[in-house]
C-alpha cells in the first residue's frame, strides 16, 4: 500500500465519522496541517506511534505484510487479455 492509499483510507475514515481535519487533530494533539499532509501523502515524516494513534482514533488498523513482487508487463498483459 502506498502513502497515497494510506492517506485516502485515513481521509475516508475521518469523513465517515464526520470529523474535520482540525477537530481530529485537536483530539489527538496534532495540527490540522499534519492531518492534511498525511491524507495527501505529503507529510515529510511521521512516527509510527502517531500513525497508530491516528488509526486507532478512526477505527482502522495499520497492517504490515510481506512485500509481494510486482507483476511483470507480460503478466499484466496476460491478465488483461484473459478478462
C-alpha positions in Angstrom: 0.0 0.0 0.0 1.4 3.4 -0.9 1.4 6.5 1.2 -1.3 8.0 -1.1 -3.5 4.9 -0.5 -3.0 5.1 3.3 -3.8 8.8 3.2 -7.0 8.2 1.2 -8.1 5.5 3.7 -7.5 7.9 6.6 -9.4 10.6 4.8 -12.4 8.3 4.1 -12.4 7.1 7.7 -12.3 10.7 9.0 -15.1 11.8 6.7 -17.3 8.8 7.6 -17.0 9.9 11.2 -17.9 13.5 10.2 -14.7 14.9 11.6 -12.8 17.9 10.2 -9.1 17.7 10.0 -8.9 20.4 12.7 -11.2 18.6 15.1 -9.4 15.3 14.6 -6.0 17.0 15.1 -7.2 18.7 18.3 -8.5 15.4 19.6 -5.1 13.8 19.0 -2.8 16.7 19.7 -1.8 17.0 16.1 -2.0 20.0 13.8 -4.5 20.3 11.0 -1.6 20.6 8.7 -0.2 17.3 9.9 -3.5 15.5 9.3 -3.7 17.2 5.9 -0.2 16.1 5.0 -0.9 12.5 6.0 -4.1 12.4 4.0 -2.4 14.0 0.9 0.8 11.9 1.2 2.9 15.0 1.5 3.9 14.8 5.2 7.7 14.6 5.3 7.9 12.1 8.2 5.6 10.8 10.8 6.3 8.5 13.7 4.7 5.1 14.0 3.1 5.9 17.3 1.4 8.9 15.8 0.2 6.8 12.9 -1.1 4.1 15.2 -2.9 6.7 17.4 -4.5 8.2 14.3 -5.6 4.8 13.0 -7.0 3.8 16.4 -9.0 7.0 16.7 -10.6 6.3 13.3 -11.3 2.6 13.9 -8.8 1.4 11.3 -5.6 -0.6 11.6 -2.2 -0.3 10.1 -1.0 -3.7 9.0 2.5 -4.8 7.9 2.7 -7.6 5.4 5.3 -9.4 3.4 6.2 -7.4 0.3 5.0 -9.1 -2.9 6.8 -8.9 -6.2 5.2 -6.6 -8.7 3.8 -8.3 -11.7 5.7 -8.1 -15.0 4.4 -6.3 -18.1 3.8 -9.8 -19.6 1.7 -10.8 -16.6 -0.4 -7.6 -16.7 -1.0 -8.0 -20.5 -2.0 -11.7 -20.0 -4.4 -10.7 -17.2 -6.0 -8.1 -19.4 -6.4 -10.5 -22.4 -8.0 -13.1 -20.1 -10.6 -10.5 -18.9 
